[in-house]
Amino acid sequence: MGERLIMNEAELTRKERLLDKVQDMDSKQLVKVINRERKTAQVTKNYAKLFHEIRPEFYEWLAQQAAPNRLSKTDLKYCAYISLRMSNKELAEVMNVGYRTATSQKYNLKKKLHLAEEDNLDEFIFKVTPTY
């Protein structure tokens, strides 16, 4: 529940920033922003679901690595997107959060997965991600 509240707060903050930006846009720019928002939201929902259907063992492996901690749906989405080799900036965009939120989420995920300070979360996830 707390994670959901944090994500909702981050989403509201991001949308507030977006609303501030659109006040000075003409209708053509506004249409582009709205379409990009819709596309980002759809991609986020579809990819995480599809990835889980295609690679359920990836999520099982992550759950084993995190035990006794539990990974949230958001954690699993981050892992799926990291497996696509997305940068922190890209993660922030696709997850509709700020850059700092994305890096904080990755840091917390690293702790949940019991990785040492010097371990690289991205490389850890790449090890079990198949190359296509």
Rosetta blueprint (number, residue, H / E / L):
1 M L
2 G H
3 E H
4 R H
5 L H
6 I H
7 M H
8 N H
9 E H
10 A H
11 E H
12 L H
13 T H
14 R H
15 K H
16 E H
17 R H
18 L H
19 L H
20 D H
21 K H
22 V H
23 Q L
24 D L
25 M L
26 D L
27 S H
28 K H
29 Q H
30 L H
31 V H
32 K H
33 V H
34 I H
35 N H
36 R H
37 E H
38 R H
39 K H
40 T H
41 A H
42 Q H
43 V H
44 T H
45 K H
46 N H
47 Y H
48 A H
49 K H
50 L H
51 F H
52 H H
53 E H
54 I H
55 R L
56 P H
57 E H
58 F H
59 Y H
60 E H
61 W H
62 L H
63 A H
64 Q H
65 Q H
66 A H
67 A L
68 P L
69 N L
70 R L
71 L L
72 S L
73 K H
74 T H
75 D H
76 L H
77 K H
78 Y H
79 C H
80 A H
81 Y H
82 I H
83 S H
84 L L
85 R L
86 M L
87 S L
88 N H
89 K H
90 E H
91 L H
92 A H
93 E H
94 V H
95 M L
96 N L
97 V L
98 G L
99 Y H
100 R H
101 T H
102 A H
103 T H
104 S H
105 Q H
106 K H
107 Y H
108 N H
109 L H
110 K H
111 K H
112 K H
113 L L
114 H L
115 L L
116 A L
117 E L
118 E L
119 D L
120 N L
121 L H
122 D H
123 E H
124 F H
125 I H
126 F H
127 K L
128 V L
129 T L
130 P L
131 T L
132 Y L
